[in-house]
Amino acid sequence: MVQDAAIQRTIKDIKNSDTRIQIMGFVKEIVENDYIILNDKTEELKIDIQAVEYPFQKNNLINVIGKLNIKLKGEKEVEAEIIQDKSNLNFEYYLKLYEIKKELL
């Protein structure tokens, strides 16, 4: 079975029609081994981490690839499939490049 490609987004740009997304941001909060709150400087998003190994700490920069779930009240949540360490990435440049890419597409 082939999965849909994970579309690169910022949290504020997530569309209800997205199925798999890729979000980069900082770990704001870790709630046991259940979920984290990710902040990408545009908004915050709940990430379900129950299905992945999670060695990261608060304030780490990470990339999350996963399935987008929309709850009854319209709340968005991502079920993480892959989490990558991006601590060596210049996040400000990443956001600038993301905006340029978005304008070109």
trRosetta pair geometry for C-beta under 8 A, 3 or more apart (Angstrom, degrees):
i j d omega theta_ij theta_ji phi_ij phi_ji
3 20 6.4 65 161 -42 108 159
4 19 4.9 67 52 78 158 127
4 20 4.8 164 84 15 100 115
5 20 6.8 -170 106 76 25 120
6 20 4.4 -84 -97 135 67 103
6 21 5.8 76 -166 174 81 7
6 22 4.3 92 137 -43 116 93
6 65 4.6 -48 -111 -147 171 100
6 66 7.6 61 -121 15 126 24
7 18 5.7 -116 48 -133 130 110
7 20 7.0 126 7 89 73 64
7 21 5.4 -40 63 -114 77 67
7 22 6.8 -159 88 17 27 84
8 21 7.6 122 -104 -167 14 72
8 22 4.7 -34 -97 69 61 112
8 98 7.1 -134 141 -126 117 102
9 13 4.7 -153 -161 86 94 102
9 14 5.2 103 142 -79 153 64
9 15 7.9 -145 -111 0 146 75
9 18 6.9 -38 -34 -103 151 161
9 21 5.1 -37 22 -158 120 120
9 22 7.0 135 20 63 68 57
9 23 6.1 -32 73 -87 82 80
10 13 4.8 79 53 12 78 108
10 14 7.9 -115 91 -32 42 74
10 23 7.4 95 -137 -135 26 85
10 40 5.4 -166 -152 116 82 140
10 42 4.6 71 156 13 124 152
10 43 7.8 114 147 25 89 89
10 95 7.4 58 -89 -128 130 88
10 98 6.4 106 -45 143 105 150
11 14 6.0 -26 -162 -14 39 113
11 23 6.3 60 -70 -142 74 130
11 25 7.1 19 -34 -54 115 150
11 38 7.4 171 -72 100 129 100
11 40 5.1 157 -9 34 105 121
11 42 5.3 175 52 79 89 104
11 43 4.0 -130 105 64 126 99
11 44 6.8 115 171 15 171 4
11 45 4.7 -154 -124 -36 123 119
12 42 4.0 -105 -8 152 114 125
12 43 5.0 133 -63 -10 79 117
13 42 7.6 3 -12 130 81 165
13 102 7.3 -103 -122 -118 157 141
14 18 5.8 -94 -162 26 75 147
14 21 6.3 -17 -118 -102 99 167
14 23 7.8 -17 -71 -82 115 121
14 45 7.7 103 -21 -100 151 139
14 68 6.7 165 -165 -125 121 140
14 76 5.8 111 109 -166 150 167
15 18 4.9 119 62 -25 78 95
16 70 6.0 26 -138 -72 85 157
18 21 5.1 34 162 -62 137 110
18 68 5.0 67 103 10 98 158
19 67 6.7 -33 163 -142 67 76
19 68 6.2 -156 -163 38 17 100
20 65 7.1 24 175 -179 103 82
20 66 6.8 -150 -146 118 77 20
20 67 5.7 -43 -98 -97 74 53
20 68 6.9 -163 -93 -4 19 85
20 81 7.9 -18 -141 8 113 139
21 65 7.6 -160 99 -141 39 51
21 66 7.0 -19 58 64 69 59
21 68 5.3 58 -1 -53 113 112
21 78 6.5 -96 61 -110 106 125
22 63 6.5 1 -174 -178 95 99
22 64 7.1 168 -151 85 48 48
22 65 5.0 -13 -101 -98 82 79
23 38 6.4 104 121 118 126 151
23 40 6.4 -110 -179 -54 96 142
23 45 6.5 -44 165 56 168 153
23 47 7.9 -148 68 -84 131 121
23 63 7.4 165 85 -155 39 54
23 64 5.1 -13 60 59 87 99
23 78 6.6 -152 15 -32 132 164
24 40 6.3 101 89 -119 55 115
24 61 7.1 23 179 180 93 90
24 62 7.2 -162 -143 100 62 38
24 63 4.7 -23 -96 -101 88 75
24 64 7.6 173 -84 17 37 68
24 86 6.0 -17 -145 37 114 168
24 89 7.6 -58 -171 92 142 157
24 91 7.3 -166 135 -127 117 94
24 94 6.4 -70 94 150 151 149
25 38 4.4 105 78 170 126 97
25 39 5.4 -175 171 82 123 31
25 40 3.3 -89 -90 -74 116 75
25 41 7.3 -167 -129 -1 97 69
25 45 7.6 121 35 34 156 105
25 61 7.3 -130 138 -142 17 66
25 62 7.2 -20 66 59 51 70
25 64 7.9 -33 33 8 89 108
26 38 7.1 144 69 -158 35 63
26 39 5.2 -29 63 66 89 88
26 40 7.4 157 13 -87 69 39
26 59 5.9 -13 -172 -147 112 40
26 60 7.0 158 -148 78 65 32
26 61 5.6 -39 -91 -92 71 62
26 62 7.8 116 -116 17 25 74
26 91 7.8 -8 -49 -106 98 166
27 30 6.4 15 175 -57 122 92
27 36 5.4 -54 -139 -174 95 135
27 37 7.6 102 -165 71 54 55
27 38 6.5 -40 -99 -103 46 65
27 56 5.7 158 -37 131 154 123
27 57 6.9 163 74 106 145 32
27 58 5.4 -131 108 -127 105 35
27 59 6.3 -51 65 6 83 18
27 60 5.0 23 13 48 119 80
27 62 6.3 48 -45 7 97 120
28 36 7.6 133 46 169 65 86
28 37 4.5 -57 65 98 108 101
28 38 6.8 161 5 -118 93 11
28 39 4.5 77 -50 -14 122 114
28 44 6.3 -40 14 -127 154 119
28 58 7.2 8 173 -148 14 87
29 36 6.5 164 86 -160 55 62
29 37 4.2 29 44 30 99 113
29 58 7.0 17 -99 -114 28 105
30 36 5.2 -22 -104 -106 62 90
30 54 7.9 156 -138 146 121 134
30 56 7.9 179 -84 93 131 84
30 57 7.7 -79 -25 -149 143 35
30 58 6.2 -114 -7 -67 103 82
31 34 5.4 -47 104 61 95 103
31 35 5.3 4 54 64 111 74
31 36 7.0 -177 17 -89 75 35
31 37 7.7 71 -18 -22 104 88
33 49 6.8 -114 -179 95 56 103
33 50 6.7 92 134 -107 84 62
33 54 6.8 164 -141 45 77 129
34 48 7.2 -53 165 -140 63 68
34 49 7.0 94 123 50 20 82
34 50 6.0 1 -136 -67 46 98
35 46 5.5 11 169 -175 140 91
35 47 5.9 158 -161 80 83 47
35 48 5.1 -44 -97 -102 100 44
35 49 5.8 149 -113 9 35 85
35 50 7.6 -29 -61 -32 67 85
35 77 7.8 -47 -135 -154 141 115
36 46 7.7 158 82 -154 40 49
36 47 5.0 -13 59 59 86 105
36 49 5.8 51 -7 -27 96 131
36 54 7.6 179 -36 -155 124 142
36 56 7.9 2 -89 80 160 120
37 44 5.4 5 179 -177 101 118
37 45 7.3 152 -157 73 57 34
37 46 6.1 -32 -101 -97 67 58
37 47 7.5 169 -96 16 17 83
38 44 6.7 155 79 -156 45 63
38 45 5.1 -23 61 62 98 87
38 46 7.9 171 17 -92 82 9
38 47 5.3 55 -18 -20 117 123
38 62 7.4 -98 -120 65 116 104
38 64 6.5 -99 -76 -2 162 141
39 43 7.6 -134 -137 115 63 28
39 44 4.9 -27 -92 -98 77 84
40 43 7.0 4 48 51 89 55
40 45 7.7 10 -3 8 106 111
40 95 7.9 151 166 -93 92 110
41 91 7.7 129 -9 146 135 123
41 95 6.8 -43 68 -89 134 151
45 76 6.3 -44 -134 100 101 102
45 77 7.3 157 179 -115 83 39
45 78 6.4 40 150 -1 124 107
46 75 7.4 23 21 162 127 114
46 76 7.8 162 40 100 85 56
46 77 4.6 -32 83 -116 104 92
46 78 7.5 170 94 25 54 67
47 64 5.5 -87 -130 -139 143 165
47 66 7.2 125 -148 32 93 154
47 77 7.3 170 -91 -167 25 71
47 78 5.0 -18 -116 67 74 99
47 80 5.4 53 176 -49 103 111
48 51 7.4 45 125 8 97 94
48 66 7.8 177 56 173 84 156
48 69 7.9 21 -1 23 132 133
48 77 6.1 59 -25 161 100 113
48 78 6.9 -155 22 95 78 46
48 79 4.7 -19 61 -113 123 60
48 80 6.2 -159 81 7 59 81
49 52 5.5 -78 -162 54 71 98
49 54 4.7 41 169 -66 136 144
49 80 5.2 11 -103 32 58 139
49 83 7.1 8 -125 -41 104 147
51 79 6.8 41 18 174 131 93
51 80 6.6 -179 60 79 92 74
51 81 7.0 -21 101 -104 126 46
52 80 4.9 -69 1 113 138 114
52 81 7.0 131 -68 -179 119 11
52 82 7.0 162 -115 -103 138 18
52 83 5.5 118 140 2 153 108
54 83 6.5 35 -108 51 76 157
56 60 4.3 -129 -167 59 107 155
56 62 5.7 -31 -105 -65 165 136
56 83 7.0 -105 -14 146 132 133
56 85 7.1 176 -92 -94 107 85
57 60 5.3 110 58 -31 64 114
60 85 7.0 -64 178 -130 121 81
60 87 6.2 -58 -154 -78 80 104
61 85 7.8 78 83 -171 69 54
61 86 4.6 -87 123 84 99 89
61 87 5.3 145 47 -92 96 46
61 89 6.2 -136 125 54 143 102
61 91 5.9 -136 -128 -66 141 124
62 83 5.5 -3 179 -173 130 95
62 84 6.4 148 -163 74 73 47
62 85 6.4 -45 -109 -105 76 35
62 86 5.9 146 -121 18 19 95
63 82 8.0 -11 107 115 88 94
63 83 7.2 157 79 -157 52 47
63 84 4.3 -11 56 58 102 104
63 86 5.1 91 -27 -38 95 129
64 78 6.1 107 132 112 130 146
64 80 5.3 -77 -156 -114 107 101
64 82 7.4 156 -155 86 42 59
64 83 5.4 -9 -103 -106 72 78
64 84 8.0 -160 -69 23 32 72
65 80 7.5 84 68 -152 44 65
65 81 5.5 -60 103 62 84 98
65 82 4.3 9 50 54 110 103
65 83 7.8 -155 25 -71 68 38
65 84 7.8 43 -7 -7 100 104
66 78 4.4 108 81 168 122 99
66 79 5.1 -165 175 83 120 47
66 80 4.4 -89 -69 -109 143 29
66 81 4.7 161 -103 0 69 80
66 82 7.3 -166 -59 31 75 60
67 78 6.8 149 73 -158 39 64
67 79 4.5 -11 58 53 96 105
67 81 6.8 85 -16 -37 81 112
68 76 6.5 -28 -162 -160 98 101
68 77 7.7 136 -159 77 52 41
68 78 5.8 -34 -98 -101 55 75
69 76 7.4 142 79 -159 50 51
69 77 4.9 -26 68 70 99 91
69 78 7.2 165 18 -98 80 23
69 79 6.0 66 -18 -24 118 102
70 74 6.5 -21 -175 -144 102 36
70 75 7.3 153 -159 77 55 40
70 76 5.7 -26 -104 -100 71 66
70 77 7.8 165 -90 25 25 73
71 74 7.0 -32 72 42 73 16
71 75 4.2 -4 42 58 122 93
71 76 7.6 -140 8 -68 85 18
71 77 6.4 58 -35 0 105 114
80 83 5.5 7 -172 -53 135 101
86 89 4.3 -21 172 9 95 129
86 91 7.8 98 125 -80 118 90
89 94 5.8 37 160 -50 119 133
90 93 4.2 43 102 18 113 114
90 94 6.6 166 91 -19 59 86
91 94 5.2 -51 -146 34 37 119
91 95 6.5 38 156 -19 68 100
92 95 6.0 -53 -153 34 31 109
92 96 6.7 30 150 -17 63 106
93 96 5.5 -54 -148 37 36 113
93 97 6.2 34 155 -17 69 106
94 97 5.9 -58 -148 39 28 108
94 98 6.3 34 152 -24 64 107
95 98 5.4 -50 -146 33 32 117
95 99 6.6 32 156 -18 64 102
96 99 6.0 -56 -153 34 30 108
96 100 6.6 29 151 -17 64 106
97 100 5.6 -53 -147 37 35 112
97 101 6.1 37 154 -20 67 107
98 101 5.8 -57 -148 38 28 112
98 102 6.3 32 153 -24 64 107
99 102 5.5 -51 -146 33 31 115
99 103 6.6 33 155 -20 63 103
100 103 5.9 -56 -155 33 31 111
100 104 6.6 25 152 -17 64 109
101 104 5.8 -61 -151 37 32 110
101 105 6.5 22 158 -17 67 110
102 105 6.3 -62 -147 35 28 104
